[in-house]
């Protein structure tokens, strides 16, 4: 590797960063992370901080999981790559597909289609949804419904079903035939309703209204995150997803559960769908499937959909879709090791316990700091929405948000800022002491910004 001076001088010059303005990155170069150990990362200046971002919702097992590293090394020696395009399989891909279908059997999943990440998984689910209806002889079912504030990746399909203008406007026009309904967000919603039960019913009614307007027989699928992650950790009432499932059933609309963030324990359950007691028709997964150690994802397919594809006798059932790295043997080997460790450590239980501790700490910070307008959390998904005026719910400005993040970093914790929201998604292996450290750093950040 080049020396430190080279890295510092060329930071943000030859590289464009995701979700950032290139000019801003050049003017204020980002931190350079050089090492990771346990739940901590170390920057180029030697400062070690607790990673309360967990990479990007995905490093559930922390940065020192030797079984994953060993599985990757062993698979590189045995077979570093082979394509699944020519009707070939590899040992790890078969094993991991079996493991995933077993893991998510309670959600009704029976087949797996491998991808390179979450955006790929969403794109696959959208395409297969439309194809399902063509096989069924209902080719008019091409539309999609989604929630405002939902996030579903960066491909044109995923960006089209995204419910946040920040991820849409610069790339419009996007895919036609996508329609959004209000999210069950108690802090900000068009109904001005703060009761989560009543709000869930109002949002469900809005879905029914949109279906009636569009025509149920024109809609292929409804896509939703069981908990809205990048949109600000919006946690629907437990009644909401079952209501959506029932609505989809009444109108014969497929339900896609985007579990890229919520899969594998982050909510305190093995999936957001399981937490809600819902069986979707598709599940999209990625991120924690390898704990971030290798780019891998999958679209999981429910029995109803699989049966239609596999019983088809026409060309409509042939899958004209795939990725060069679908079922990558090294990625699948990493996935097998990651899931074994995830299960052995019962990470969902730790996420639930530490999440309760973190939630109580965030509520205390809200009581202490006028900057905190709202706190939202479930398991180890949490957010603080910062405001300059609580009564008016006026969002805090960028300067304030950066001040909070910088002061927290100085206090030893890496945070993620998105708009006027601080998002927390630490590794699921964190301890109670780590929760205290996160809270103390947040307290320092909020104090400094105020």
N, C-alpha and C positions, 0 to 999 in steps of 0.2 A: 504494500500500500504506500502511496505517496506520503510525504511527511506532513506534519500538522500545519505548517505554514502554507503549503500548497492547498490543502483542504479549506483552510480559512479564507484564503485569498479568492478561491474560485467558488465558494459557497453561493448558490443561487444564480450563478452566471451561466453555466452550460445546461442547467436543469430547470424545467418548469415544474412547479409543485401542484398537486391536486388541490382543488378548492381554495386557490389563492390567486391574487393578482400578481403577474410576473414582475411588474414595476415595483410593487410594494416589497416583494421578496428581495429584489436587488437593492432597494433602498435600506431595508432593515432585514438583513439575512437571518434566517431561522437558526435555531439551536442545532448543533451537530451532535447526534447521539452515537457514541462509539462502542459501548458495552452494555450488556444486560445481565443481571444476576438476581435470582429469586424474583421479587416483585419490584426491583429497582433497576434504573438505567443510569448510566454515567455519560456525561457529555464530554466534549473535546477539551474542556478546561479542567476536567477531573472532578466536577461536582456530581455527586450521586444523589438522586431523588427517587422517591416512591412514585411509581407510574400509576396514577389514579385514572388513566385513560385506558390502560390495558392494551397498549398498541393502538388498536381501533376497535374496541369491543371484543377482541379476539384472543388475546394472550391469556386465556383462562388459567393455564397451568404455570404461568410465570415463565421466566427466561432460562430456567436451569433444569428442564425436564430431560434427563439423560435417556430414558427409554425411547423418546421420539428421535433424538439425535442418533442413537444407536441403530434404530430401525431405518433411518434415512441412509446412514453409511453402509449398512448391510445390503440394502436394496440397490444402491449405486454399484456395489460390487457384483451383484447377481444380474441385474437387468436395469440399466439407468433409464431406458425409455423404450416403449413400443406403442404403435398406434392401434386404436380400436376400430379404425375406419374399414379395414379389409376383412371384417368378420372375425377378428382375433380378440382374445381376452388375455389378461395376465392374472397370475395367482393373486396378487394383492387386490386387484379390482374386483375379482369374484368374492374374495373374503370380505372386503369392505361393504360391497353391495348387500351381501347376506347380513352382515352386522347391522347396517343401517335399517334394513327392513325389519329386523328383529327388534332393534332399539325403539323404532317408531311404530311397531305393530299396534299399540293402544290407540294411535291416531289413524289406523287403517291403512298405513302405507305398505305396499307390496312390491314396488319396483323402484330402481334408482337409475338416473341418467346423470353421469358425471360431467362436471364443468370445471372451469378454472377459478371460479369465485362467485360472489353473490349476485353481481350484475348479470353474469352469464346464466345463473340459475333462474333468475326472474325472467330473462328473455326466453329461456327454454319453456318455462311454464306458460307464458303468454302464447307462444307459438303452438305448443301442444294443445292448449285450450281451443284455439281456433280450429286446429286440425281435427280434434275430437268431434266437433259439430259437423265438419265436412263429412267425416266418416258416417255420422248419424243421418246425413242427408238434410241437414239444417244449416246450409252455408250462409244464411243471412245472419247467423249469430256471430258477429264480428266485434261487437262493442265491448268495452271494459268499464267497470265502475271501480272507484277507489276513494279513499278518504283524503280530504284536505289535511295537510301537515304530514301525510305519509311519505316515507322515503323508500324507493325501490331500485336504486342503482343509477347508472349513468349511460347505459345503452339507450338508443332511441325509444325502444319499447318501455324500458324502465323509467326513463325520464318523462315519458308521456303519462305514465300512471302516477308519477311523483305528484304530491299535493302541495309543493312549496315552490313559489315563483323563483326563489334564488337558484334553483336547479333546473329551471325551465326557460326563462325569458331569453337568455342569450343564445338559445338553440332552436327557438321557434321559427317556423311552424313545426310542431311535432306530429306524432302519429294521430290521424283523425279517429273519431269514434271513442274517445275516452272522456268520461264524465265523473266529476268529483262531488262528494257530499260532505257535510260537516262532520268533523271529528268530535268525539265525546270528551272535550277538553273543558273542564270545569272553570278554568281561570279565564279563558277567552273563547266565547262561542256566540253565534248570531242570535241565540235564544235568550242570552243573558240569564242562563240557568246555572246555579251552583250546586244543586242537588244531583249527585252522580246517577242515582237511579232514574230520576225524571229525565235527565239529559240523555241517558242511554236510550230511553224510549223515544225521545224527540228525534235523535239521530237515526234511529231505526225507521221511524216514520218518514224521514226525509229520503231514506233509501227506497222505501216503498213508493214514494211520490215520483222519484226519478225513474224507477222501473216502469211505472204506469205511463209516464211521459214518453220514454224511449220505446217502450214495447218490450216486454220480457223476452219475446221470441227473437229479439235482435241482439241480445246480450250474451256474450260468451262466458264471462267470468267476473267475479268480484274479487279484488285483491286487497289484502289488509295485513298489517303487522298486528299481532295480538297485543303488543305494547309498542307504541310509536316511538322509535328510538331517536334518530337524527332530528326528527321534528320537535324534540324537546322533552323526551321521556313522558309522553302522555299515556296515562294508565287508565284504560276504560274500566267502567264498572264491570264486575264479573258477569253481569247479565247480558252485556252487549254482544260479545262474540256468539253466544248461543242464539240470540235473536237474529243476527246476521245469517247464521247457518240455516235457521228456520225459514227466513225470507228467501234465501237462495233455493232451498228445497221446494218451496211453493211455486217458484217461477222456473224451476229446472235450470238454474244458473250455477255454474261451477264456482267453488270457493277455493281461492289460492291463499294459503297462509304463508306470509313471508317471515320465515323463522331464521333468517340470516343472523340476526342479533340474538333472538330469544331462544334459539335452540341450544341444547346441551347444558342447561342448568342456570343460566344467568338470572332468570326470574325467580329462582327458588324451586322450580319444577323443571323436568327434562325438556319441556317445550311450553311455549305460550298457549298452544292449542290444548295441551293436556291440562294446563292450569285452569282453562275455561271449560274443560270437558267436551271439546268439539273435535269432530273428525272432518278435516278438510278434504278436498279432492286432490290437491297438490300441496306440497310443502317445499319451500326453497330454503336450502341450508348452505353454509360456508363457514367463514371465520373460525369458530372454535373447533371445527371438524379436525383441524390439525394444530390447534392452538396458535395459529399464525406461522408455524414453522415451514409451511409449504403452501403455495397457492392452490387451493382445491375447493370445490363446491359440488353440490348435487341438487337435482330436482327430484323429489320423491313423488311417486304416483300412487294414488289410491286404487282400490280394487275395481270400483265402478269404471274408472277411466281405462285401466289396464285391460279389463275384459273386452271393451269395445275395440281397442287397438288390436289385440291379439286374436279376436274373432273375425277381423276384417279379411275379405277375400279380394279386395280391389287394391289399386295403387294408392288410394287415399291413406292407407294405414302405414305406408313406408315412411320412415322418419328421415326426411331430407334436411337434417340439422345436426350439427355437432361441432366440436372444437378439436384442434390439433392435440391438445393436452387432456382431452376427455379420458378419465380413468388412468391418468399418469401413474405408472407403477410406484415411483418414489413417493408421490403424494398420497397414494392409497396406503402404502406402508406406514407413512407418517400418521395417517388418519387412524389406522388400526391401533397404533401405539398410543395415540392421544386419547382415543375413546376408552381404551383399557385403563389408562391412568385416571381419566375422568370418572369412570365407574368405580374404580378401586377407592378413590378418595372421596366418593359421594359428594362431588362438588356442589350439587344442587342444595344439599343440606347446609353446607358452609355458606353458600350464597344467601340462603334464607336467614340464617342466624346473624351473619355479619351485616346483611342488609337491614335487619331490624335495628341493629346498633347504629348503623350509619343514618337511618331515617330519623331516629331520636336525636342524634347530633345535629342534623340539618334543621329539624324543628326548633331546636334551641338557638341555632344561629339566626333563624327567621325572627324569633322573639327578641333577639339582641340587636339585630342590624336592620335599620329602615330600608337599606338597599335591597333586601330580599323581599320580593313581592310574593313569590310562591315557591314551594318546594314539592317535588314529586318523586316518588321512588317505589320500586318493587324489586325485591332481591337486590342484586348489585347493579341495578340500573337506577341512576338518580340524577336529578337536575335542580338547580337553583335558578329561578328566573329573576333577574335583577332589574330594578326600576328606579327611576329618579324621583318618582312621585307615586306613592302607594295608592292614594285615593283615585288618581287618574290612570293608574297602571301604565304610566309612561315608561317605555323601555329605556334602560340605561344606555349611554352612548359608548362608542367603541373605545374611547380613552379610558373610561371607567372599567370596562371589561378587561382591557390589557393590563391596567393597574392591578386588578385582582389577581390575574394569572401570574404576573411578574413577581408580586409580593409572595404569593403562595410558592412559586418556584424557589425563591430565596429562602423560604421556610422549609424547603425540602420535599415539595410535592408538585408533580406535573399535572396540570389541569387541562381540560379542553374547553375552549370558548367557541360558541356558535351563536352569532347574533347577540342577543342580550341574555343568553343562557349559558351557565356553567354546567357541563355534562360530565358525570362521573361514571366510569365503567371499569373499575379496577380488576385485576386478576381475581379469579374465584378462590385462589389459595391464600388470600390475605387473612391476617390475624386480627384479633380485637385491638392489639396495640397499633396495627396499621390503620385501623379505623380512627383511632384517637389522633394519630398523626395527620390524617387527611383533614379531620375536623379542625385541628389547631392551625393548619396551614390556611384553610379557608377563612378562619377567624382573622388571621393575620392579613390575608388578602383583602377582606371586606373592610377591615379597620384602616388599612393603608388607602384604599380607594375612597373611603368616606372623608 
